[in-house]
C-alpha cells in the first residue's frame, strides 16, 4: 500500500515537473518573439493581428477587435517575469487604447479593453486602468437591449434594427462587466451580464451541446428569427473556436455568479470537446468539427489555447472530473509547445504559435499565427504554472 502511494506521488511529481518545463520553454520563446514583434511594429498606434504569407505583419488600428491582445500578451510576460522592461513596454503598448474608453460601435470591448486593462490594474494598482475598464463597460452597456435581453454584436448598415445579431464570442465580453461591477459596486453591469448569459444559454446551444455562431433576433420582440454559420462551415456546423468561447465564457460566468446552470453548461461544452470523434490525437481541433475535408482541413491552434485555459479553470470546480480536465489541458499545451505549433525564435515576425484560423469561409487568416491564439496560450500557461499552488 505504501509502495503504491509512493508510486502515485512520484507520478504526480513527474507530471508537475513536465508541466513546468512546458511553461518555462514557452515563456522563454515568448520573450524572444514578443521583443521581435515589438521592434518590427514601429507605428505606436497599430496593433498586430496576424502574419501574412508574404512575411509582413497584418495590423489593425485600435478599433480593430484584436487590439487589446498584444498589450495583454506583454502584461502576461510582466506577470511571469516581473521584469521592468516588460512593464514599460506594456504601458507603452496599452496607452493608445485610451481612445476606446467611450467607443460604442463594437461589442468586442471586453477583448479590446477588458483583457489588457484588467491585467494592468491587477498588476500595478494604477487607477487609470481601472477607470478605462469602467468607461469601456459603460460604452458596452449602450449596446444592450432590454427587449432582446442581449448585447448586440454587429450593427447593420444604415442603422436597420434587424437582424439583431448575437454571436457566441460575446460571452467573452461579460467578464469585463462583472469586473466593473466589483470595482464600482454598481449592479447594473452584473445584472446585464447575467441577462446576456441567460439568453445565450437558452438560445445558442443545440441538443448535442454544440453552439451556433450567430443567433438572430427580432429587435422589437426579442424573438429568435434564425441562426447563421458566420465563421463556421455552415449554420448547422460546430465552429471550433465558437465551442471554445462558450466553454470559457460559461466557466467564467460560474466563477462570477456561482450559478450552477452555468457550471452545467461549461461541463457539457468540455465533454463535447473531449469526447468528439473528430478531435485529433494531439487535441488541436480542426477549424470546424464538421468541416467537409477532415482530416485534410486546417487546425485551429487558437481554439485549442482557449479550451486549455478554460479547462484549467473548470477543473477546480468539478472535483469528479478535475484530473481529466487538468490532464487534457496539459496535453493541449504540450502539443502547442511542440515544434509543430511553437514558432521558432526569430521567425514569423515574432508571433508565438502557428496554425490558427480566423475565418475560412471568408478566406481570412487561414493556417497562420493569430495574436489572440498567443494571448490565450500564455494565459493558459500561467494557469498551468500556478495550478498546484493555488489549489
N, C-alpha and C positions, 0 to 999 in steps of 0.2 A: 504493500500500500504506500509506504514511504517512497519506494523507488518510483512508483507511478507518479506520485506528487512531484518529486524532483524532476522527473522527465517532462511533465507538463510545464513546470516553471521554466525549465531550460528552453523548451519550445517557444513559450511566450516571450522570454527574453530575447531569443533569436529573432522572432518576428518584430519585436520592438526595435532592435538594432538595425534590422533590414529597412524598416520604415524610416528611421532617422538617416540612414545612408541615402535613401531616395531624396529626402528633404535637403540634405547638405549638397548633394550633387546638383540638384535642380536650382537651388538658390545661388550656388556659385555660378552656374550658367546664366541665370537671370541677371546677376550683377554685371557680367560682361556684356550681355546682349542689351540691357537697358542703357548702359553707358554709351554703347554704339548708336542705338536708336536716338538717344538724346542729342548726340553730336551731329547726326545726319539731319535732324529735324531743326533746321536753323530758324524757321519762322516761329516766333513765340506764340502766335495766335492760331496755329494749325495743330491738329491732333492726329496721330497715326491711327488709321483704321485697319489697313491690311497691306499685304505685299503684292505688287504687280509682277506678272511673269517677265516683264522687261527689266526687272531688277530695281524698280523705283518703289517709293512708299506711296500708297494710296492714303490721302489725308482728307480730313473734314475740318470745317470751321467749328467753333464752339457749339453751334446749333445742330451739328450732326449728332445723332443719338449715341454715338460711341465716344463722345469727347471726354467723359469722365474716367474712362478705363485706364489710359496711360498715366494720368496723375495718381489714380488709385494704386496702380502697379508699384509706383515709386513709394507711396506711403507704406505699402506692404513690405517693400525692401527695407525701409527705415524701421518698421516694427521688428523685422527679423534681425537686422544687424545693429541697430541703434547707432549707426554711423552718421555723423552730422552732414556728410556730403549728400546723403540721400534726403535728409530733412530739407536742406537748402534747395535741392532740385525739386522735391515735391511741392514746396511752397511756390517756387517759380512756375512750375507747370500747372498748378492749380489756379494761380492768380487770374488768368484770362477767363475763367468760368464765372467770375463776379458778374459778367454781363448777362448771365442767365437767371439772376436771382428773382426776376419778375416776369420771366418768359412763359407765356401761356399757350403757345402754339404746338405743344407736344405733350404727350403723356409720359415720355421717357425721362423725366426729370429725376426719377429715382436712380437711374443709371448715371445720368449726366452730373448730378449734384449730390445725390444721396451717398453713392459709393465713396467718392473722394472726400467729401466734407465730413461725413460721419467718422471716417478714419482719422482725418486731420484733427477734428475736435477731440476724439478719444485719445489721440497720441500727444497732443500739445496742450489741450485745455484752452486754446485760444477762442475767445467768444466770437471772433469774426466768423469762424467756420460754423459755429452754432447758429448764428443769425442767417448765414447763407442758406443753411439747411431749412430753417424755419420759413424764410422768404420763398424758397423753392416749393415748399409744401403748400404755402398759401396759393402760389401760382397753380399747382396741380389741382387744388380743390375747385378751381374755376371750371374744370373740365368734368366735374361730377354732375350728373342729372338725378335729382330726387325721383323723377318719374321712372326712369330706367333702373336706377339704383346701382349704377356703374359709372366708372370714369371712362369717358370717351377716349378711344385710341386715336384713330386718324380722322382729321377733318375732311369734309367733302369740298370739292371745288365749287365756288360760288356760294358757299355757306349753306348748301342744302342740308337740312337736318337728317335726312335718311339716305342711305342706311346709317344707323348708329352702330358703328363697328367697335367691337371689343376683342382684343387678342389675348391669348393666354400669357404672353410676355408681360402684360400689365400687372400680373401678380407680383412681379419683382419690384414694382414701384411702391408697394404698400409698406415696405419696411421703413422707408423714409417718413411716411405719415405716422407710423407707430412711434418712431423716434421723436418726431416733433411733438407728439402728444406727451411723451415723458418729459421732454425738456421744458415744455411750457405749462403743463397741467391742463391744457385745453383738450377736452374730449372730442371735439369736432373731428380732429384728424383720425383718432382711433375709431370713432363710430363710422366714418365714411370708409375707412379701410375695411372694417368688418362687413359693411353692406356690400362692398365690391366683392370681397371674398365669398360671402354667402351666395351671391347671384352667380359668380363664376362656378362655385361648387354645384349649383343647381343646374346650370345650362351648358357647361363646357365639356362635360365628360360623357363618354359612351358607356354602354353596358360592359364592354370588355376592358374598361378602365383606361383606355387611351383618351386623348383630348383632341378636340378641334383646335385649329389655329385661330380661326376667326368666327365669331358668332355675331350675327347682325340682328339688330333690334329696331322696332318702330319707336322713334323718339317721342311720339305723342302718347303712346300707350304702354311702352315697355315690353311689348310682346315680341317674342323671338320670331324673326321672319326668315331665317335661314343660316346656313353655315358655308364657309368658303375655305378653299385649300391654302391660300396665301403662299407661304414659303414651303409648304409641303407638296407632295406629289399630287394630291387631289383632296377634295373636301372630305373624302371618306378615309384618307390615309392617316398614319401616325407619324407626323414630322418629328424627328428625334429631338431636336432642341426644344420644341414645344413641350414634349413629355418631361424634359428636364426642368423647364421653367415651372411647370405645375408641381413637380416633386419638391423643388426648392422653395417655391412660394408658399405652399401649404405647410411645409415643415416650419418655416419661419413664422407663419401665422399661428401655429400651435404654440411656439415659444412665446409669442407676444400676448396670447389670449388665454391659453390653457383649454381652449375649446376642443374637446375630443373628436368632434366631427372633422376638424382639420387634420388631426393626427391620423384618423382612419383614412382620409383621402391620401395623405402622404404615403402611408403604408401601402395602399393599393397601387399607387404610382411606382413605388420602389419595387414591389413584387412584379409589376408589369415589365419593368426593365430586366430584373434578374432572371425571370422565367421565360423571356421572349425567345421563341425558337429561332429567330433570325439575328440574335445578338452574337457577334463574332467571339471567338475564343479569347481574344485579348480585351474584350469588354468595351471596345471603342465602336459605337454603333455606326451603321450606315446613316446617311443624311436623312433618310426616311425609312422606317421599318417596313414599309410596303412599296419601296422603290422597285420598279419592274425588272431592273437589270441585276439584282442581287445574285451572286456575290461580286459582281464587277462594278458596283456603284461606289462613289466616293464615301469615305468615312467622314464623321464629324467629331473631331477631337474636342471642339468647344462643348458639345453636348456631353461628352464623357467627363470633362472637367467640372461642369456644373453639377452633374449627377454625383461625382465623387464628393464634392463639397457638401451637397445636401445629405448624402448618406452618412457622412461623418457626424453631422448634427443629429439626424434622425436616430442613429444608433443609440444615442444617450436616452432617448425617450421610449424605446421599445426593448426592454430587457430580454425578452424571449427571442428577439432577432438581432440583438446587438452584435454578436460575433459575426453573423452573416453579413450585416451591413458594413461593419468595420472592415472585414476581410475583402469584401467586394470593392470598397473604396480604395483600399490599399493596392489591390490588383490593378485597378484602373490607373492609379498614379504610377505604379511600376511600369505599366505599358507606356504612359505618356512620357515618362522619363527615359524610355529606351531610345536607341538610335533611330528607330522608325519614326518617332514623333518629335523628339527633342532636337531642336535645330542646332547644328554645330556652331561653336563660338565663332563670331565674325561673319556669319552668313545671313542671308535674307534680311539685311538691313537692321538686324537686332531684335526681330520678333523671336518668341521663345518656343512655341510648339506649332507644329505643322499639321496639315491635313484637316482643316476645318472647312465648313461650307456655309456661306451666307445665305444665298437664295439660288438654288439650282434651277428652278423654273424660270427665273429672270436671267440666268447665266451670269450671276454676280458673285464674285469671290468664291469660286469653286475649287476645292482642294488646295487651299493656301492657308498661311497663318493669318489669324484674325485677332485683334487686340483683346476682345473680351474672352477669348479662349485662354490667353495668357493670364488675364486677371483671375478667372475662376480656378485656374491651375495653381497659382500662387496662394490664393485663399485656401484652397483645399490642402495644400502642403502645410500651411501654418496650422490648420485644424488637425492634420495628422501629427505634426510635431508636438502639439500640446495635448493630444487626446488623453494620454495616460495621466498627465499631471493635473488635468482639470476634472478628472472623474470624482 
